[in-house]
Amino acid sequence: MTAPDGSEGRILIRDTWGTDIVNDLKPEAGDVVLYKTRFSGFYETELDSVLKTAGIKHLIVTGCTTSVCVESTIRDAFFRDYHCILLTDCTSEPISWERLKEQS
């Protein structure tokens, strides 16, 4: 992947331009920021304990790579008795299903 400065690099490497939080969503004082290392946001993170401590049972889910990361997180949430709503206009796939069909 080509970085904004023109250099070549890998994608989704923590603390690099590809994982920066956009300005409109920057955390404020007291916000919790968790880092995930696998498809699900629950896998080996504090997400479940943070949500349970706050008494949260309903989740609104958005994200990229809907068929992998978003779906994995929703499944794990369901297994932990959370009720999820997926905002389809706030999700994405890197390659659309139409393009995949064209390639096959």
C-alpha positions as CSV (number, residue, x, y, z in Angstrom):
1,M,0.0,0.0,0.0
2,T,1.2,3.5,-0.8
3,A,1.3,5.8,2.3
4,P,0.3,9.5,2.0
5,D,4.0,10.4,1.9
6,G,4.5,8.2,-1.2
7,S,6.4,5.5,0.7
8,E,5.4,1.8,0.4
9,G,4.2,0.1,3.6
10,R,1.9,-2.4,5.1
11,I,-1.7,-1.7,6.1
12,L,-3.3,-1.7,9.6
13,I,0.0,-1.4,11.6
14,R,-0.7,0.2,15.0
15,D,0.4,3.8,15.5
16,T,0.8,4.4,11.7
17,W,-1.2,6.6,9.4
18,G,-3.5,3.7,8.4
19,T,-4.8,3.3,11.9
20,D,-5.1,6.9,12.9
21,I,-8.5,7.9,14.3
22,V,-10.1,10.5,12.1
23,N,-10.4,14.0,13.6
24,D,-14.2,13.9,13.8
25,L,-14.0,10.8,16.0
26,K,-11.0,11.6,18.2
27,P,-11.4,10.3,21.7
28,E,-12.2,12.8,24.4
29,A,-11.1,12.8,28.0
30,G,-12.6,9.7,29.7
31,D,-13.2,7.8,26.5
32,V,-12.0,4.2,26.3
33,V,-9.7,3.3,23.4
34,L,-9.1,-0.4,22.8
35,Y,-6.7,-2.0,20.4
36,K,-7.6,-5.3,18.7
37,T,-5.2,-7.8,17.2
38,R,-7.6,-10.3,15.6
39,F,-10.9,-10.2,13.7
40,S,-13.2,-9.8,16.7
41,G,-13.1,-6.8,18.9
42,F,-13.7,-9.1,21.8
43,Y,-10.7,-11.5,21.3
44,E,-8.1,-10.9,24.0
45,T,-9.3,-7.3,24.6
46,E,-11.0,-5.6,27.6
47,L,-14.1,-4.8,25.5
48,D,-16.4,-7.3,27.3
49,S,-15.4,-6.1,30.8
50,V,-15.6,-2.4,29.8
51,L,-19.1,-2.9,28.4
52,K,-20.3,-5.0,31.4
53,T,-18.9,-2.5,33.9
54,A,-20.8,0.2,32.2
55,G,-24.0,-1.9,32.1
56,I,-24.2,-1.9,28.3
57,K,-26.3,-4.6,26.7
58,H,-27.1,-3.1,23.3
59,L,-24.4,-2.3,20.7
60,I,-24.5,-0.3,17.5
61,V,-21.9,-1.7,15.2
62,T,-20.0,-0.2,12.3
63,G,-16.7,-1.0,10.6
64,C,-14.7,-2.1,7.7
65,T,-14.5,-5.6,6.1
66,T,-18.0,-6.4,7.1
67,S,-17.8,-10.1,6.2
68,V,-14.8,-10.7,8.5
69,C,-14.1,-8.2,11.3
70,V,-17.5,-6.8,11.8
71,E,-19.2,-10.1,11.6
72,S,-16.7,-11.7,13.9
73,T,-17.3,-9.0,16.5
74,I,-21.1,-9.3,16.2
75,R,-21.0,-13.1,16.6
76,D,-18.8,-12.8,19.7
77,A,-21.1,-10.1,21.1
78,F,-24.1,-12.4,20.5
79,F,-22.3,-15.2,22.3
80,R,-21.9,-12.9,25.3
81,D,-25.6,-11.9,25.3
82,Y,-25.3,-8.5,23.7
83,H,-28.0,-7.2,21.3
84,C,-26.4,-5.8,18.2
85,I,-27.6,-3.4,15.5
86,L,-25.5,-3.2,12.3
87,L,-25.6,0.1,10.5
88,T,-25.3,-1.0,6.9
89,D,-24.5,2.5,5.7
90,C,-21.5,2.6,8.1
91,T,-19.9,-0.6,7.0
92,S,-17.7,-1.6,4.0
93,E,-16.0,-4.3,2.1
94,P,-12.7,-3.7,0.4
95,I,-13.9,-5.6,-2.7
96,S,-17.6,-5.5,-3.5
97,W,-19.5,-8.7,-4.2
98,E,-20.2,-7.4,-7.7
99,R,-16.4,-7.2,-8.4
100,L,-15.9,-10.6,-6.9
101,K,-18.5,-12.1,-9.3
102,E,-16.9,-10.3,-12.2
103,Q,-13.5,-11.8,-11.3
104,S,-14.8,-15.4,-11.1
